[in-house]
Amino acid sequence: MAPRKYDNATLAGLMTLCRGYCYWPGCTSRVITVVNGVPKLNAEIAHIRAINPGGKRFDSKWSVSERNSFKNLLLLCVPHHTTIDGASSADYPVELLEEWKASREGESVEALDGLTGLT
């Protein structure tokens, strides 16, 4: 199994460009919620193309590094993550998830060009 490994720049980019919400269009689930005064992560990193063979939308042409890269990742709330990877995953092809990513991130993604290796 390929490791799920994301550098800090990738995580920072996802958190910044999600604009505070799950990438699912129209979802009002915030990626950070406050519980008893403490901020808690309320989202999961979802792969557009699965990290491992047999996973949803796996593409063997993509390297492990590419499958773990910013361009292949979304932040989704738990219900939406389990939906895109669940029994009806065929309803959520790569092209649709890439549209969601582009729509959520907009032109702001250009601000991240060349950003790597943050610690």
C-alpha positions as CSV (number, residue, x, y, z in Angstrom):
1,M,0.0,0.0,0.0
2,A,1.2,3.5,-0.9
3,P,1.7,5.8,2.1
4,R,-0.6,8.9,2.4
5,K,2.0,11.6,2.8
6,Y,1.3,15.3,2.4
7,D,3.8,18.1,2.9
8,N,2.9,21.1,5.0
9,A,2.6,23.3,1.9
10,T,-0.1,21.0,0.5
11,L,-2.1,21.0,3.7
12,A,-1.8,24.8,4.0
13,G,-2.9,25.2,0.4
14,L,-6.0,23.0,0.9
15,M,-6.9,24.7,4.2
16,T,-6.5,28.2,2.6
17,L,-8.2,27.6,-0.7
18,C,-11.2,25.6,0.7
19,R,-12.3,29.0,2.0
20,G,-13.4,27.4,5.2
21,Y,-15.8,24.8,3.8
22,C,-16.1,21.3,2.4
23,Y,-15.4,21.3,-1.4
24,W,-18.8,19.6,-2.1
25,P,-20.8,22.3,-4.0
26,G,-23.2,24.1,-1.7
27,C,-22.0,22.2,1.5
28,T,-22.1,24.5,4.5
29,S,-20.0,22.1,6.7
30,R,-17.0,24.1,8.0
31,V,-13.6,22.4,7.8
32,I,-12.8,23.7,11.3
33,T,-15.4,23.7,14.1
34,V,-15.1,24.8,17.7
35,V,-16.0,22.3,20.4
36,N,-15.9,23.6,24.0
37,G,-13.8,26.5,22.9
38,V,-11.2,24.3,21.1
39,P,-10.9,24.3,17.3
40,K,-11.3,20.9,15.8
41,L,-10.7,19.6,12.3
42,N,-14.1,18.8,10.7
43,A,-12.9,17.5,7.3
44,E,-10.9,14.7,5.7
45,I,-8.4,14.8,2.9
46,A,-10.0,13.0,-0.1
47,H,-8.2,11.8,-3.2
48,I,-9.6,12.5,-6.6
49,R,-7.7,9.5,-7.9
50,A,-7.3,6.8,-5.3
51,I,-3.9,6.4,-3.7
52,N,-3.9,2.6,-4.0
53,P,-4.9,0.1,-6.7
54,G,-8.5,-1.0,-6.3
55,G,-9.4,2.4,-4.8
56,K,-12.1,4.7,-6.3
57,R,-10.9,6.4,-9.5
58,F,-7.4,4.8,-9.3
59,D,-5.2,5.8,-12.2
60,S,-2.0,3.8,-12.6
61,K,-0.5,6.5,-14.9
62,W,-0.2,8.7,-11.8
63,S,2.8,8.1,-9.5
64,V,2.3,7.9,-5.8
65,S,3.8,11.4,-5.5
66,E,1.2,12.7,-8.0
67,R,-1.6,10.9,-6.2
68,N,-0.6,12.6,-2.9
69,S,-0.1,16.0,-4.6
70,F,-2.2,19.1,-4.0
71,K,-3.8,18.8,-7.5
72,N,-5.3,15.4,-6.6
73,L,-6.7,16.3,-3.2
74,L,-9.9,17.9,-1.8
75,L,-11.1,18.6,1.7
76,L,-14.5,17.0,2.3
77,C,-16.7,16.6,5.4
78,V,-17.1,13.0,6.5
79,P,-20.5,12.4,5.0
80,H,-19.4,13.8,1.6
81,H,-16.1,11.9,1.7
82,T,-17.9,8.6,2.4
83,T,-20.4,9.4,-0.4
84,I,-17.8,9.9,-3.2
85,D,-15.9,6.8,-2.1
86,G,-19.0,4.7,-1.3
87,A,-21.5,2.5,-3.2
88,S,-22.4,5.4,-5.6
89,S,-18.8,6.4,-6.4
90,A,-19.4,6.0,-10.1
91,D,-21.6,9.1,-9.8
92,Y,-18.4,11.1,-8.9
93,P,-15.9,10.7,-11.7
94,V,-12.5,12.4,-11.8
95,E,-13.7,15.1,-14.1
96,L,-16.6,16.1,-11.7
97,L,-14.3,16.2,-8.7
98,E,-11.7,18.3,-10.6
99,E,-14.6,20.7,-11.4
100,W,-15.4,21.0,-7.7
101,K,-11.8,21.6,-6.9
102,A,-11.4,24.3,-9.6
103,S,-14.7,26.0,-8.6
104,R,-13.8,26.1,-4.9
105,E,-10.2,27.3,-5.3
106,G,-10.9,29.6,-8.2
107,E,-8.1,31.9,-9.4
108,S,-6.6,31.9,-5.9
109,V,-4.7,28.7,-6.6
110,E,-2.2,30.8,-8.7
111,A,-1.0,32.4,-5.4
112,L,0.4,28.9,-4.5
113,D,2.6,28.4,-7.6
114,G,6.0,27.3,-6.5
115,L,5.1,26.8,-2.9
116,T,6.8,23.7,-1.5
117,G,8.6,22.4,1.5
118,L,7.0,24.5,4.3
119,T,7.7,23.3,7.8
